[in-house]
Each structure stands twice: as structure tokens, then as C-alpha cells.
């Protein structure tokens, strides 16, 4: 069996403060001409992904990249080639993008594209851009159900749009009751709710997805049917490989720092977190464990998408 030759590509996701991102059309004469993609190009001999990204974006659109962090790695086989795309989140650049190669550019909003068709390899990337930089996990166990629901209402009014409902101390009946209440409150505000570990309940009640412990994910052969968003908790490369195998949309990796919920347990630290993200995964990775708001930048600098919070997500400001 012939192993396909892999073309290594660096691609940049230019992000503005309002969350919009830039897509470019492929010029005439190239495969998939007219399709929209994230700008970038092939690595030259001896180049790192970041070096190639900076060179390509300067050549293609005349900008100088000043801030970029690694994000996802996507391998995709087209009829003409197999490509390994290393995506970077680009948050700083000098100059205004101008087409230098006959392409067009368009700023887009996650979940509301107005250009098409999209290059096939970029589909999962667009999905990842819909995820928030901070993912909130519920904390009724620490606050009590009534107090936590009150804080949930406050957070919803202030823009919370993603929630993982994780309450392992509750029995099945009490958890179902809480899920029903939380879904009612969250739907009024357009907040997605992912249940912790219970695939069947998420399917029955129409939750937006599930967050699976590593031990549950390992029992699955494939992605569960009828689940819109799928997250997996992971602690090492083997568990991240399971997340990839079942088609997870994101992973939580930790514990990065000391946390009250797991006292005395060894932590990854940022170096350990970076070692895991550096293996290159096709989904966003969140740092979890002892995270506060200032750690979003740390997580992104070490290859992550952002942070997940439990207690800190509900602290009063």
C-alpha cells in the first residue's frame, strides 16, 4: 500500500475583537478555484508553521503578523492531494489585508456565513470558531441549587451562551429535574446546554450536547447519534486520541493547576498542557483546573482554545 505524500500547510484565522474572521476565495487556476478558505500556504524547506504563515500572509495580502498562536491541526485528503493544515489564531497584524493574487476577501461572523462554497477541509474549523474562550461548568454542588440557579440567571442576563451541567452528586431523578429547569432558563437566552455524561438524557430532553468523562468516551465506537455538540475530558494523549476517534468537537485537558475539587493531585502545569496540545488535534482544547480569567491568554499561548471553569465561573464580581 502506497502511503500518500502529505503537503504541509500553514493557515491563519485573522480575528478581530468583535469575533469576526477573514475568509479568502481561491483564485482562478488553482484547484477548487472560487472556493472560500482561510488564507495561508505551503511550508517551504526548513520553515516552521509560524514562519510559513508570516511569509504567506505577507505575500498574499501585504500584512505583517505580530501576534499568532497555534490552534488546530487538520489532515484532509482531496482528489489531488493530502494536506496537513496547521491553523493559527492571528490576533495582531500591521497593515490592511489587500488581495495580491487575484482573490477576494470577506469578513465573516461565526455561524452566519454569507459566502460559499467553503473549502471542505475548513468545515470543522468553522465549527470550532463558534466555541467560546471560557466554558462554564455548573456548581450547584458548591453553592446549593437555589443559589446557583440565581447566579445562572445573572450570568445568562450578562451574556452566558454555553454551559456544561455537571452535578455528579445528584441521583438520576434529581439531575433530570435540574436539567429540565436549566434548559427552560437557558433557552430563553439562547444558551447552549451540554449534559455531563448522560447521552440518553440529552437525546430525550433535546439538550445541545454532552460532555463525556474519559472513561465513558473510551467505551464508544463512534460519535453518538443525535448529539449536536460533543466534548470529552482528557488527561493524556491516549484519551485525546479517543476524543479524535469518536469525533469530539472539543476536549477539556487538565488539571493544569491546583484546584479545590481535586486536592493533592498532580497537575500538568502549562508545559505539560503545551506538550499535549502540541501533538496536533483537529478540535479545540480547553485548559481546566484552577483557571481564572487571566489564564485565557496563557491557554491560547500554549496551544489551547481557552479555559473551562467550575467554581470561578460563578464567583460574584
C-alpha positions as a LaTeX table, in Angstrom:
\begin{tabular}{lrrr}
\hline
Residue & $x$ (\AA) & $y$ (\AA) & $z$ (\AA) \\
\hline
Unk1 & 0.00 & 0.00 & 0.00 \\
Unk2 & 1.38 & 3.39 & $-1.02$ \\
Unk3 & 1.48 & 5.99 & 1.73 \\
Unk4 & 0.16 & 9.29 & 0.32 \\
Unk5 & 2.58 & 12.20 & 0.23 \\
Unk6 & 1.44 & 14.86 & 2.68 \\
Unk7 & 1.63 & 18.54 & 1.84 \\
Unk8 & 2.18 & 20.69 & 4.94 \\
Unk9 & 0.26 & 23.97 & 5.01 \\
Unk10 & 0.02 & 26.85 & 7.47 \\
Unk11 & $-3.27$ & 28.78 & 7.59 \\
Unk12 & $-4.23$ & 31.89 & 9.51 \\
Unk13 & $-7.53$ & 32.77 & 11.12 \\
Unk14 & $-7.47$ & 36.57 & 11.33 \\
Unk15 & $-9.68$ & 37.50 & 14.26 \\
Unk16 & $-11.00$ & 40.98 & 15.02 \\
Unk17 & $-12.03$ & 42.00 & 18.56 \\
Unk18 & $-15.72$ & 41.58 & 17.66 \\
Unk19 & $-15.14$ & 37.88 & 16.84 \\
Unk20 & $-15.38$ & 38.21 & 13.06 \\
Unk21 & $-12.80$ & 36.38 & 10.96 \\
Unk22 & $-11.42$ & 36.63 & 7.43 \\
Unk23 & $-12.00$ & 34.21 & 4.56 \\
Unk24 & $-10.41$ & 34.43 & 1.12 \\
Unk25 & $-11.51$ & 32.98 & $-2.22$ \\
Unk26 & $-9.16$ & 30.72 & $-4.16$ \\
Unk27 & $-8.05$ & 32.42 & $-7.40$ \\
Unk28 & $-8.57$ & 31.08 & $-10.90$ \\
Unk29 & $-6.07$ & 28.43 & $-11.98$ \\
Unk30 & $-5.85$ & 26.72 & $-8.59$ \\
Unk31 & $-7.72$ & 23.54 & $-7.57$ \\
Unk32 & $-11.13$ & 24.44 & $-6.14$ \\
Unk33 & $-10.99$ & 27.91 & $-7.70$ \\
Unk34 & $-13.73$ & 30.14 & $-6.26$ \\
Unk35 & $-14.00$ & 28.19 & $-3.02$ \\
Unk36 & $-13.52$ & 30.13 & 0.22 \\
Unk37 & $-10.80$ & 29.26 & 2.74 \\
Unk38 & $-8.56$ & 30.64 & 5.46 \\
Unk39 & $-5.51$ & 32.32 & 3.90 \\
Unk40 & $-2.14$ & 30.62 & 4.04 \\
Unk41 & 0.11 & 28.35 & 2.04 \\
Unk42 & 2.65 & 25.54 & 1.87 \\
Unk43 & 5.66 & 25.29 & 4.14 \\
Unk44 & 8.96 & 25.70 & 2.36 \\
Unk45 & 12.03 & 23.61 & 3.21 \\
Unk46 & 13.24 & 24.37 & 6.73 \\
Unk47 & 10.26 & 26.55 & 7.66 \\
Unk48 & 8.21 & 26.22 & 10.81 \\
Unk49 & 4.47 & 26.59 & 10.56 \\
Unk50 & 4.63 & 30.07 & 12.07 \\
Unk51 & 7.40 & 31.15 & 9.69 \\
Unk52 & 5.36 & 29.95 & 6.71 \\
Unk53 & 2.24 & 31.69 & 8.00 \\
Unk54 & 4.00 & 35.04 & 8.33 \\
Unk55 & 5.57 & 34.77 & 4.87 \\
Unk56 & 2.37 & 33.64 & 3.15 \\
Unk57 & 0.15 & 36.31 & 4.69 \\
Unk58 & 2.65 & 38.99 & 3.76 \\
Unk59 & 2.83 & 37.69 & 0.18 \\
Unk60 & $-0.92$ & 37.09 & $-0.20$ \\
Unk61 & $-2.33$ & 40.19 & 1.46 \\
Unk62 & 0.52 & 42.50 & 2.45 \\
Unk63 & 0.17 & 42.30 & 6.22 \\
Unk64 & 2.81 & 41.69 & 8.88 \\
Unk65 & 1.70 & 39.22 & 11.54 \\
Unk66 & 2.52 & 40.47 & 15.05 \\
Unk67 & 0.53 & 38.05 & 17.24 \\
Unk68 & $-0.40$ & 34.45 & 16.40 \\
Unk69 & $-0.92$ & 31.30 & 18.47 \\
Unk70 & $-1.22$ & 27.67 & 17.30 \\
Unk71 & $-4.74$ & 26.26 & 17.33 \\
Unk72 & $-5.87$ & 23.15 & 15.40 \\
Unk73 & $-4.29$ & 20.65 & 13.03 \\
Unk74 & $-6.47$ & 19.16 & 10.32 \\
Unk75 & $-5.44$ & 16.41 & 7.87 \\
Unk76 & $-7.63$ & 16.18 & 4.79 \\
Unk77 & $-7.44$ & 14.13 & 1.59 \\
Unk78 & $-8.57$ & 15.82 & $-1.60$ \\
Unk79 & $-8.64$ & 14.07 & $-5.00$ \\
Unk80 & $-5.41$ & 15.87 & $-5.93$ \\
Unk81 & $-3.52$ & 15.83 & $-2.60$ \\
Unk82 & $-3.44$ & 15.01 & 1.10 \\
Unk83 & $-2.82$ & 18.15 & 3.16 \\
Unk84 & $-1.92$ & 18.66 & 6.80 \\
Unk85 & $-3.12$ & 22.12 & 7.77 \\
Unk86 & $-1.75$ & 23.80 & 10.87 \\
Unk87 & $-4.13$ & 26.59 & 11.85 \\
Unk88 & $-3.09$ & 29.66 & 13.82 \\
Unk89 & $-5.29$ & 32.23 & 15.53 \\
Unk90 & $-3.97$ & 35.59 & 14.34 \\
Unk91 & $-4.94$ & 38.42 & 16.68 \\
Unk92 & $-2.39$ & 41.05 & 15.73 \\
Unk93 & $-1.14$ & 42.35 & 12.40 \\
Unk94 & 0.16 & 45.53 & 10.81 \\
Unk95 & $-1.42$ & 46.83 & 7.63 \\
Unk96 & $-4.78$ & 46.21 & 5.98 \\
Unk97 & $-5.39$ & 43.00 & 4.00 \\
Unk98 & $-5.35$ & 43.59 & 0.25 \\
Unk99 & $-5.59$ & 40.84 & $-2.38$ \\
Unk100 & $-2.22$ & 40.31 & $-4.08$ \\
Unk101 & $-3.10$ & 37.14 & $-6.01$ \\
Unk102 & $-6.49$ & 37.84 & $-7.60$ \\
Unk103 & $-8.51$ & 36.55 & $-4.67$ \\
Unk104 & $-11.34$ & 38.22 & $-2.76$ \\
Unk105 & $-11.63$ & 38.70 & 0.99 \\
Unk106 & $-14.71$ & 38.77 & 3.23 \\
Unk107 & $-15.09$ & 39.22 & 6.99 \\
Unk108 & $-17.45$ & 36.64 & 8.45 \\
Unk109 & $-19.38$ & 36.04 & 11.68 \\
Unk110 & $-19.26$ & 32.56 & 13.30 \\
Unk111 & $-22.44$ & 30.67 & 12.49 \\
Unk112 & $-23.64$ & 33.26 & 9.95 \\
Unk113 & $-21.52$ & 32.88 & 6.82 \\
Unk114 & $-22.57$ & 34.83 & 3.74 \\
Unk115 & $-20.06$ & 33.35 & 1.27 \\
Unk116 & $-19.93$ & 29.89 & $-0.34$ \\
Unk117 & $-18.83$ & 27.30 & $-1.23$ \\
Unk118 & $-16.37$ & 26.63 & 1.62 \\
Unk119 & $-13.29$ & 24.51 & 1.02 \\
Unk120 & $-14.14$ & 21.08 & 2.55 \\
Unk121 & $-11.18$ & 20.93 & 4.95 \\
Unk122 & $-12.35$ & 24.12 & 6.66 \\
Unk123 & $-15.73$ & 22.82 & 7.88 \\
Unk124 & $-14.52$ & 21.62 & 11.31 \\
Unk125 & $-12.54$ & 24.83 & 11.73 \\
Unk126 & $-15.65$ & 26.95 & 11.29 \\
Unk127 & $-17.39$ & 24.84 & 13.92 \\
Unk128 & $-14.54$ & 25.35 & 16.36 \\
Unk129 & $-14.78$ & 29.12 & 15.96 \\
Unk130 & $-18.30$ & 29.01 & 17.42 \\
Unk131 & $-16.94$ & 27.84 & 20.78 \\
Unk132 & $-16.36$ & 30.46 & 23.49 \\
Unk133 & $-12.94$ & 31.21 & 25.03 \\
Unk134 & $-14.34$ & 30.45 & 28.50 \\
Unk135 & $-16.52$ & 27.38 & 29.05 \\
Unk136 & $-18.62$ & 27.38 & 32.24 \\
Unk137 & $-19.29$ & 24.22 & 34.25 \\
Unk138 & $-22.16$ & 24.33 & 36.75 \\
Unk139 & $-21.54$ & 24.43 & 40.50 \\
Unk140 & $-24.81$ & 23.64 & 42.27 \\
Unk141 & $-22.82$ & 21.24 & 44.45 \\
Unk142 & $-20.78$ & 24.09 & 45.88 \\
Unk143 & $-23.43$ & 26.79 & 46.08 \\
Unk144 & $-26.66$ & 24.90 & 46.58 \\
Unk145 & $-29.22$ & 24.55 & 43.81 \\
Unk146 & $-31.25$ & 27.68 & 44.56 \\
Unk147 & $-28.23$ & 29.98 & 44.91 \\
Unk148 & $-26.60$ & 28.53 & 41.82 \\
Unk149 & $-29.77$ & 28.98 & 39.75 \\
Unk150 & $-29.89$ & 32.62 & 40.85 \\
Unk151 & $-26.32$ & 33.10 & 39.69 \\
Unk152 & $-27.12$ & 31.29 & 36.46 \\
Unk153 & $-29.87$ & 33.83 & 35.79 \\
Unk154 & $-27.37$ & 36.65 & 36.39 \\
Unk155 & $-24.84$ & 35.11 & 34.03 \\
Unk156 & $-27.46$ & 34.50 & 31.36 \\
Unk157 & $-28.56$ & 38.13 & 31.55 \\
Unk158 & $-24.91$ & 39.13 & 31.12 \\
Unk159 & $-24.34$ & 37.01 & 28.03 \\
Unk160 & $-23.57$ & 33.41 & 29.07 \\
Unk161 & $-24.20$ & 31.26 & 25.99 \\
Unk162 & $-22.52$ & 27.91 & 26.80 \\
Unk163 & $-22.97$ & 25.73 & 29.89 \\
Unk164 & $-21.90$ & 22.23 & 30.89 \\
Unk165 & $-24.32$ & 20.93 & 33.54 \\
Unk166 & $-22.04$ & 18.83 & 35.73 \\
Unk167 & $-23.56$ & 17.71 & 39.04 \\
Unk168 & $-22.29$ & 14.20 & 39.84 \\
Unk169 & $-23.58$ & 14.39 & 43.44 \\
Unk170 & $-27.21$ & 14.22 & 42.24 \\
Unk171 & $-29.04$ & 10.97 & 41.64 \\
Unk172 & $-30.64$ & 10.36 & 38.24 \\
Unk173 & $-34.08$ & 11.72 & 39.20 \\
Unk174 & $-32.76$ & 14.91 & 40.79 \\
Unk175 & $-30.35$ & 15.51 & 37.91 \\
Unk176 & $-33.19$ & 15.15 & 35.40 \\
Unk177 & $-35.26$ & 17.67 & 37.37 \\
Unk178 & $-32.38$ & 20.14 & 37.38 \\
Unk179 & $-31.74$ & 19.61 & 33.67 \\
Unk180 & $-35.36$ & 20.40 & 32.86 \\
Unk181 & $-35.22$ & 23.62 & 34.88 \\
Unk182 & $-31.89$ & 24.71 & 33.42 \\
Unk183 & $-32.96$ & 24.02 & 29.85 \\
Unk184 & $-36.04$ & 26.21 & 30.34 \\
Unk185 & $-33.97$ & 29.12 & 31.68 \\
Unk186 & $-31.16$ & 28.79 & 29.15 \\
Unk187 & $-33.40$ & 28.53 & 26.11 \\
Unk188 & $-34.89$ & 31.94 & 26.87 \\
Unk189 & $-31.41$ & 33.41 & 26.34 \\
Unk190 & $-30.12$ & 31.22 & 23.51 \\
Unk191 & $-27.61$ & 29.48 & 25.78 \\
Unk192 & $-26.47$ & 26.01 & 24.77 \\
Unk193 & $-26.61$ & 23.34 & 27.48 \\
Unk194 & $-24.42$ & 20.24 & 27.44 \\
Unk195 & $-25.17$ & 17.44 & 29.88 \\
Unk196 & $-22.40$ & 15.66 & 31.74 \\
Unk197 & $-22.03$ & 12.00 & 30.81 \\
Unk198 & $-25.70$ & 11.19 & 30.12 \\
Unk199 & $-26.12$ & 10.68 & 26.38 \\
Unk200 & $-29.61$ & 9.15 & 26.63 \\
Unk201 & $-30.96$ & 12.01 & 28.75 \\
Unk202 & $-29.51$ & 14.59 & 26.36 \\
Unk203 & $-31.24$ & 12.84 & 23.48 \\
Unk204 & $-34.54$ & 12.56 & 25.36 \\
Unk205 & $-34.70$ & 16.17 & 26.55 \\
Unk206 & $-33.15$ & 17.81 & 23.49 \\
Unk207 & $-30.06$ & 19.20 & 25.18 \\
Unk208 & $-27.48$ & 20.75 & 22.90 \\
Unk209 & $-24.85$ & 18.09 & 23.56 \\
Unk210 & $-22.85$ & 16.13 & 26.10 \\
Unk211 & $-19.54$ & 16.42 & 27.92 \\
Unk212 & $-18.18$ & 12.90 & 28.44 \\
Unk213 & $-15.73$ & 11.73 & 31.09 \\
Unk214 & $-12.75$ & 9.92 & 29.55 \\
Unk215 & $-13.92$ & 6.55 & 30.88 \\
Unk216 & $-17.29$ & 6.93 & 29.11 \\
Unk217 & $-15.79$ & 8.16 & 25.86 \\
Unk218 & $-13.48$ & 5.13 & 25.80 \\
Unk219 & $-16.48$ & 2.77 & 25.65 \\
Unk220 & $-17.83$ & 4.31 & 22.43 \\
Unk221 & $-17.05$ & 3.12 & 18.92 \\
Unk222 & $-18.30$ & 6.27 & 17.26 \\
Unk223 & $-19.93$ & 9.63 & 17.89 \\
Unk224 & $-23.39$ & 9.24 & 19.48 \\
Unk225 & $-26.29$ & 9.88 & 17.15 \\
Unk226 & $-28.47$ & 12.90 & 17.68 \\
Unk227 & $-25.81$ & 14.77 & 19.66 \\
Unk228 & $-25.08$ & 18.23 & 18.28 \\
Unk229 & $-22.03$ & 19.15 & 20.41 \\
Unk230 & $-19.68$ & 16.58 & 21.89 \\
Unk231 & $-16.95$ & 17.31 & 24.43 \\
Unk232 & $-14.54$ & 14.86 & 26.07 \\
Unk233 & $-12.48$ & 15.20 & 29.25 \\
Unk234 & $-8.87$ & 14.03 & 28.83 \\
Unk235 & $-5.71$ & 13.82 & 30.87 \\
Unk236 & $-3.18$ & 12.40 & 28.41 \\
Unk237 & $-2.52$ & 11.77 & 24.73 \\
Unk238 & $-4.31$ & 8.41 & 24.71 \\
Unk239 & $-7.53$ & 9.99 & 25.96 \\
Unk240 & $-7.22$ & 12.80 & 23.43 \\
Unk241 & $-6.84$ & 10.14 & 20.73 \\
Unk242 & $-10.16$ & 8.65 & 21.89 \\
Unk243 & $-11.75$ & 12.09 & 21.54 \\
Unk244 & $-10.45$ & 12.26 & 17.98 \\
Unk245 & $-11.66$ & 8.74 & 17.18 \\
Unk246 & $-15.26$ & 9.43 & 18.21 \\
Unk247 & $-15.38$ & 12.83 & 16.51 \\
Unk248 & $-15.40$ & 15.17 & 19.52 \\
Unk249 & $-15.93$ & 18.88 & 18.91 \\
Unk250 & $-13.59$ & 19.88 & 21.76 \\
Unk251 & $-11.69$ & 18.46 & 24.73 \\
Unk252 & $-11.05$ & 19.58 & 28.31 \\
Unk253 & $-7.47$ & 18.85 & 29.43 \\
Unk254 & $-6.23$ & 19.03 & 33.00 \\
Unk255 & $-5.76$ & 19.52 & 35.70 \\
Unk256 & $-3.41$ & 22.31 & 34.71 \\
Unk257 & $-3.16$ & 23.99 & 38.14 \\
Unk258 & $-4.13$ & 23.17 & 41.71 \\
Unk259 & $-7.87$ & 23.02 & 42.25 \\
Unk260 & $-10.11$ & 22.66 & 45.29 \\
Unk261 & $-12.11$ & 19.88 & 43.62 \\
Unk262 & $-9.02$ & 17.64 & 43.28 \\
Unk263 & $-6.78$ & 18.48 & 46.24 \\
Unk264 & $-3.30$ & 16.98 & 46.31 \\
Unk265 & $-3.47$ & 15.54 & 42.79 \\
Unk266 & $-0.54$ & 16.07 & 40.39 \\
Unk267 & $-1.01$ & 18.90 & 37.91 \\
Unk268 & 0.06 & 19.21 & 34.29 \\
Unk269 & 1.31 & 22.79 & 34.52 \\
Unk270 & 1.45 & 24.89 & 31.38 \\
Unk271 & 4.42 & 22.95 & 30.00 \\
Unk272 & 2.52 & 19.70 & 30.31 \\
Unk273 & $-0.56$ & 21.25 & 28.73 \\
Unk274 & 1.52 & 22.55 & 25.81 \\
Unk275 & 3.11 & 19.13 & 25.33 \\
Unk276 & $-0.35$ & 17.63 & 24.86 \\
Unk277 & $-1.76$ & 20.35 & 22.59 \\
Unk278 & 1.45 & 20.29 & 20.55 \\
Unk279 & 0.65 & 16.79 & 19.31 \\
Unk280 & $-1.82$ & 18.46 & 16.93 \\
Unk281 & $-5.55$ & 17.78 & 17.34 \\
Unk282 & $-8.44$ & 18.55 & 14.95 \\
Unk283 & $-10.56$ & 20.09 & 17.71 \\
Unk284 & $-10.15$ & 22.97 & 20.21 \\
Unk285 & $-8.63$ & 22.09 & 23.58 \\
Unk286 & $-9.55$ & 23.84 & 26.84 \\
Unk287 & $-7.35$ & 24.05 & 29.94 \\
Unk288 & $-9.18$ & 23.10 & 33.12 \\
Unk289 & $-8.23$ & 23.10 & 36.78 \\
Unk290 & $-7.59$ & 26.24 & 38.85 \\
Unk291 & $-8.26$ & 28.61 & 35.97 \\
Unk292 & $-9.15$ & 32.29 & 36.35 \\
Unk293 & $-9.91$ & 34.91 & 33.73 \\
Unk294 & $-6.27$ & 35.87 & 33.23 \\
Unk295 & $-5.49$ & 32.31 & 32.13 \\
Unk296 & $-7.28$ & 32.59 & 28.77 \\
Unk297 & $-4.19$ & 34.18 & 27.23 \\
Unk298 & $-1.97$ & 31.55 & 28.90 \\
Unk299 & $-4.05$ & 28.73 & 27.46 \\
Unk300 & $-4.01$ & 30.21 & 23.96 \\
Unk301 & $-0.26$ & 30.86 & 24.09 \\
Unk302 & 0.21 & 27.17 & 24.90 \\
Unk303 & $-1.90$ & 25.89 & 22.00 \\
Unk304 & $-5.31$ & 25.86 & 23.68 \\
Unk305 & $-8.60$ & 27.43 & 22.70 \\
Unk306 & $-9.32$ & 28.85 & 26.15 \\
Unk307 & $-10.23$ & 27.73 & 29.66 \\
Unk308 & $-13.01$ & 25.84 & 31.42 \\
Unk309 & $-14.12$ & 26.97 & 34.87 \\
Unk310 & $-16.20$ & 25.45 & 37.64 \\
Unk311 & $-16.08$ & 27.48 & 40.87 \\
Unk312 & $-14.62$ & 30.62 & 39.30 \\
Unk313 & $-17.40$ & 30.75 & 36.70 \\
Unk314 & $-19.92$ & 31.64 & 39.43 \\
Unk315 & $-17.95$ & 33.93 & 41.71 \\
Unk316 & $-19.54$ & 37.32 & 42.26 \\
Unk317 & $-17.68$ & 40.25 & 40.73 \\
\hline
\end{tabular}
